[in-house]
């Protein structure tokens, strides 16, 4: 079976309906996927950097370490659960609560 130049042979499977070999079209799809993946990675990296920049700014603004949302007694109890811990300074649970 002979066809005109540039015609599409669908029964053989070596050509796609676009007139490009199957391997070339697959390569284009892989490149497009890689490009999209790189863009998503860059966006995620930018979001992560923005998040940590905001966290650092918030930390620098804090001047009152006594007000926190976690109960110090519970933090101290968790710290004392370790066999190696003998005494806990007053500042340690406050720092742990902030962390």
N, C-alpha and C positions, 0 to 999 in steps of 0.2 A: 504494500500500500504506500503510495507516494503522495505527499501533500505539498502544498505550495510553501515556499519559504516563509518562515514565521508562523506557520499554522501550529495548532496545538494538538498533540497526540495524547489522548486521555486513556487509551486502552493499555499503553505500555507502562505508564506510571512514572516515567522518567521526567515528564513535564507536567507542570501545573497549569491551571486555567489562565494564569497570568502570563504564560509564555516563558517563565523562568524555570530553571532546573529546581527540583525539590530541595536540594542541598543549599542552594543560594537563598531560597526563600526562608528556610529554617535558620540560616545564619543571620539573616536580617531580623528575624523575630528574636533571636538570642541577643543580638546587639541592642534592640529596642528594650528588651527586658532588663539588660544590664544597665542601660542608661536610666530607666525608671527606678531601678533598685538603688543606683548611686544617688539619684535625686532624693529619694526617701531617706537614705542614710544621712545625707547632708542636712536635711530638714530635722531629723531626729537629733543630730549632733548639735545643731543650733538651738533647739529647744532645751536640750540638756545643759548647754552652756548658759543659756538665759536663766534656767531654773537655779543653777548653783550661784550665779551672779546675784540673783534676788535673795537667796539664802544668806550669802555673805553680807549683803547690805543689811538684812534684818538682824543678823547677829551683831554687827557693829553698832546698831542703834540701841541694843539692849544695855541698860545700865543697872536695872534692878533685878538681881539674881534671886531674891527671896520669893517673888511671886512666880509661881509655876503651876501647871495643871496636874502634875503627878503627886501622889501622896508620898512624903518623905519616909514615913514609917514603913510603907510597903517596899520602897527601894532599899531601905536599910535591912529589912528582913531578907530580901533576895540576896543582898551582899553577904549577909551572915550565913547563908545557906552553904557557902564555900567553907570547907574545913580549915583552909589555910588562913582565913580572915579571923583575927583576934579582936582588934579594936578598929572602929571606924571614926574618922574625924568628922566634925560637924559639917565641914564644907563638902565632903565627898558625895553624900546623897544629893546635895544641891547641884553639884556639877553633873552628876549622872542624870538628874531630872532634866537639866538643860540640854544635855547631849541627846 
